[in-house]
Amino acid sequence: MNRRRSAAISLSAAVLSGMLVYGVYLLQLKHIQLEETTTVVAPRQFIATGTKLEASHLTYLSLPRSAVSKEMMTDMSEAVGMETSMPLGGNEPVLRWKVDKYRLLPSSGQSTFQIPREYVKSVSNGIRAGDEVVVYLSDEATVSRKLYPDAIRVAGVKTAANLEIDNPKNPNLISMANDDKEGMYTSRRDANGTIDAINLNLTEDQWLAMDTACKGGTAKLIIAFQASSIKEDEQ
């Protein structure tokens, strides 16, 4: 009887010992797998060219550490606010060269239009290439109004000598590329001229709405600098 009890106890101890060893093995295996993988940012689904990325567009994707390159983003905050330079496939890592925060070229469905001087009543002197502006319509015949509900991207601002408006010692575009908000602000204080021509990235419907409103000569544009071009909106 004692032998049977001893054998049962020994068997139970062996089973428990085996389960404990197996549990430790699973924990070690999971730890190794976590060390060998990392998370990268990826779109939840297909994203078209010219889309401004939001957190709702993105997710995290686990990849073997050996498959992760420097071009892949690992922090979602780095991708939010960027605009796609080309289509992004769903659940494919977002590569830095496929997105750009400040795109001077027109997005899909847009063209760059030089706004006729006779259409413009005033332009804020602080405007620089890459900024977002608000366009208002000042009409002698009707109540003045905002021409477009959304901000418009500036492709370029030129002097009468056809030089890009900037501070040669502290170029705004370099500060913009480096996400240097202070540099972007200070570069506007010492410009190389006053704005004579402004180029805007517009859709066909936006351009036609502007041309229709202004070609009669009674309505003029007020192009205002939007502070969010430098400072993010406070929540």
N, C-alpha and C positions, 0 to 999 in steps of 0.2 A: 504493500500500500504506500509506504513511504517512498519506495523507488518510483512508483507511478507519479506521486505528487512532485517528487524532485524532477522527474522527467518533464512534467507539465510546466513546472516553474521555469526550468531551463529553456524549454521551447518558447514559452511566452517571452522570456527575457531576450531570446535570440530574435524573435519577431519584432519586438519593440526596438531592439538595437538596430535591426535592419531598417525599420521605418525611420528611425532617427537619422541614420546615415544617409538614407535616400532623401530625406527632407533637407539636410545640410547640402547635399549635392545639388538639389533643385535651386536652393538659395544662391549657391555659388555660381551655378550656371546662369541664373538670371542676372546676377551682378556682373558677370563677364560679358553677357550680351548687352547690358546697359553701357558698359565701358567701351564696347566695340561699335556702338551706334551713336548717332547724333541726330538732332532734329534740324530740318531746314524749312524755310518758308516756301509754300507752294500754293497756287490758285486752287480754289475748290472746284472750279469748272473752267471751261474755255473763256478767255478774256480777249476781246478784240483790241486792235491797235488804237491808240489814242485814249484809252480808258484811264481815268485817275483812280488808282488803287485805294480801296478802303478796307478796313479790318474785316468786313463782312465778305469780301472777295477771297480772303486768304485763310490758310490753315497751316498746320505743321505736319511734316512728313519725316518719318524715321528712315535713315539711310545708314549703311555700314560706314564707319568712320573713314575707311580707305577710299570710298566713292565720293566723298565731299571735297569740293574744290573751293578755292578762294573766291570764285565768282558767285558762289551760292550764298544767299542771305540766311542767317541763323536767328535773326531778331526781327519779329514782325513789324516793330516800330520803324525799322529802316526802310521797309517797303511801302508802308502807308503814306499816301501823298504823292508817290511816284506816278508817272504816266508811262504807259507802255509804248515802246518804240516799234514793237512788232507783236503779233498775236502770241499769247501764252497758253500752252496746253494745260488742261486740268491735271492736278496731282503731279506736275512736273516742277522741279526746283526753279525758283525765280533766279535768273542770272542777272547780275548787275548791268551787263552791257545791253540787256533787253529793255531796260527801263531808264527813265531820265526824269529828274525832278523839275527841271526847267527846260522845257522844249520850246525853242524859238521857231522851229519849223511847224507848219500847220498840221493839225491832227487829221485823222481820216474824215473826209467830208468837208474839210476846210480848204481855203486858199488864203494867201497873203495879199491884202489889198493896201495900196498906198492911198490914204484918204485925201481927196482933193482939198486944196487949201480953202477954196470958196465954201466948202461944207463946214468948216471948223470956226467956231466963235472963240473958243479958248481951250488951251491944253495946259495941264499942270506941268510946271517946269521940273518937278521931281521925278517924272516918268522916265524909266529906262527900259531897254530891251529885256524881255523876260518877265516884266511886271504884269499884273492884272489890273485892269482899269474898269471904271464904270462909265457908261456912255449915256448921256442925257440929251434930250432934244428940246431946244429952246425955239418955240414957234410963235411968230407974231400973230398968227391967226387963231391958234388954239392954246389950251393950257399946256405949259411945259411938263415934260414927263420923262421917265427913264425909258430909253429906247429898247434895251434888252434886260430881261430879268436876271441874267447871270453875268458875271464878270467876263471880260474879254482879254485874251492874251496879246501882249504887245510884241511884235516881231522885230521892230527896230524904230529908233528915233534919230533923225538926221538934222544936221545944221544946214544952213543955206549953201555951204561949200560941200555938201554931201558927205560929211564926216559923221560917224556914229557919235552921239552925245555920250560922254563919259568923262571920268577923271583919269587922264593918262597915267598919273602916278599911283592911282589906287583904283584900277578898273572894277566897275560894278560886276561884270560878268565873272571875273575871277573870284571875287568875294562870294558871288552867288553859287558858283561851282563848289566852293569850299564850305558852303552853308555858314558863312561868316556874316551874321546879321549886323553886327556893329560896323564891319567893313562896308556892307551894302548901304548903311545909313550915311556914313561919313563920306563915301564916294560921291554922293549927290550934292555935296556942299560946294565943290570946286569943279564945275563942269567946263568943258571946252567950247561951249557955245549955248545958244538958245535953240529951242526946238522949232524947226522950219517945216519938217515933214514927219508924219508918223505912219507906220505900217501896222496893221492889225490882222490877226488871224480870224477870219470870219467864214461862216458857212454861206452857201449861196443865198439862202433865205435871209440871213442877216444882212448881207450886202444889198440885196434887192430892197429890203425894208429901209435901209439907210439912204440908198440912192433915190427911192421913190419919195421919201420924206424931204430930202434936201435939194433935189435938182430944180425945184421951183424958185429957190432963192429966199423964201420967207423963213425957213427953218434952218437952224444952225446947230452944230454939235458942241456939247460941253464934255470934254474928256477928262475925267478926274482920276487921280491916283488913288488906289485902294491900299490901305495900310497892311492888309494881310499879305501883300507881296513880300513884306519883310517880317512882320510880326504875326505869329499864329494867333487866331482868335482865342480869347480866354473863355474857358468853359464856365 
